[in-house]
């Protein structure tokens, strides 16, 4: 049950806030952010609990909070792996992204 809580907190609470800036900040896109959030929350939750998944009666509010650092580590690790320090990668800015979206919408 705790694994479900970690994944849902990671995907529903954190991942949804990163899907728009994530494709701009790195080349992984929405799918890369999804995988990073999913793996980060699951693995970090398992590490905290000694590689065992707490059952239904051992799941509390603190269990939900355990997934948040894992999501942040997973998303941050994805960005670092896609854009290593010193690489000549020029990510698009959020402003350019919205301009291109608005231009596409107004052409129709």
C-alpha positions as CSV (number, residue, x, y, z in Angstrom):
1,X,0.0,0.0,0.0
2,X,2.9,2.4,0.8
3,X,4.3,1.8,-2.7
4,X,1.0,3.0,-4.2
5,X,1.1,6.1,-1.9
6,X,4.8,6.9,-2.9
7,X,4.0,6.7,-6.6
8,X,0.8,8.6,-6.4
9,X,2.4,11.4,-4.4
10,X,5.3,11.5,-6.9
11,X,3.2,11.4,-10.0
12,X,0.1,13.4,-9.0
13,X,1.6,16.0,-6.7
14,X,5.1,16.7,-8.1
15,X,5.3,15.4,-11.7
16,X,2.3,17.5,-12.8
17,X,4.2,20.7,-11.8
18,X,7.2,19.7,-13.9
19,X,5.7,18.5,-17.2
20,X,5.7,22.0,-18.8
21,X,9.2,23.3,-17.8
22,X,10.8,19.8,-18.0
23,X,10.9,19.5,-21.8
24,X,12.5,22.9,-21.9
25,X,15.1,22.3,-19.3
26,X,16.3,19.0,-20.7
27,X,15.8,16.7,-23.6
28,X,14.0,14.0,-21.7
29,X,10.6,15.5,-22.2
30,X,7.4,14.5,-20.4
31,X,8.1,10.8,-20.6
32,X,11.6,11.3,-19.1
33,X,10.0,13.3,-16.2
34,X,7.4,10.6,-15.7
35,X,10.1,7.9,-15.5
36,X,12.3,10.0,-13.2
37,X,9.4,10.7,-10.8
38,X,8.2,7.1,-10.8
39,X,11.6,5.5,-10.2
40,X,12.7,8.2,-7.8
41,X,9.7,8.0,-5.5
42,X,9.7,4.2,-5.5
43,X,13.4,3.6,-4.9
44,X,13.7,6.3,-2.3
45,X,10.7,5.0,-0.4
46,X,12.1,1.5,-0.5
47,X,15.5,2.7,0.8
48,X,14.0,4.6,3.7
49,X,12.0,1.5,4.8
50,X,14.8,-1.0,4.5
51,X,13.7,-2.5,1.1
52,X,10.3,-3.6,2.5
53,X,6.9,-2.2,1.6
54,X,4.8,-1.2,4.6
55,X,1.3,-2.7,4.5
56,X,-2.1,-1.0,4.7
57,X,-2.1,-0.6,8.5
58,X,1.4,0.8,8.5
59,X,0.7,3.5,6.0
60,X,0.3,7.0,7.5
61,X,0.7,10.6,6.4
62,X,4.4,10.4,7.0
63,X,4.5,7.6,4.4
64,X,3.2,10.0,1.8
65,X,5.8,12.5,2.6
66,X,8.6,9.9,2.2
67,X,8.1,9.9,-1.6
68,X,8.7,13.6,-2.1
69,X,12.5,13.7,-1.7
70,X,12.7,10.7,-4.0
71,X,10.8,12.5,-6.8
72,X,13.0,15.5,-6.5
73,X,16.1,13.4,-6.7
74,X,14.8,11.4,-9.6
75,X,13.8,14.6,-11.6
76,X,17.0,16.3,-10.7
77,X,19.1,13.3,-11.7
78,X,17.3,13.1,-15.0
79,X,18.1,16.7,-15.8
80,X,21.8,16.2,-14.8
81,X,22.1,13.0,-16.9
82,X,20.6,14.6,-19.9
83,X,22.6,17.9,-19.6
84,X,25.9,17.1,-17.9
85,X,27.9,20.1,-16.5
86,X,30.1,21.6,-19.1
87,X,28.1,20.4,-22.1
88,X,27.2,23.0,-24.7
89,X,23.5,22.5,-24.4
90,X,21.3,25.6,-24.9
91,X,17.9,24.8,-23.5
92,X,14.9,26.8,-24.7
93,X,13.5,29.2,-22.3
94,X,9.9,29.1,-21.0
95,X,9.2,32.4,-22.9
96,X,10.2,30.9,-26.2
97,X,8.2,27.8,-25.6
98,X,5.0,29.8,-24.9
99,X,5.7,32.1,-27.9
100,X,5.9,29.1,-30.2
101,X,2.7,27.6,-28.8
102,X,0.9,30.9,-29.2
103,X,2.2,31.2,-32.8
104,X,1.0,27.7,-33.6
105,X,-2.5,28.4,-32.2
106,X,-2.9,31.7,-34.0
107,X,-2.0,30.2,-37.4
108,X,-5.0,27.9,-37.4
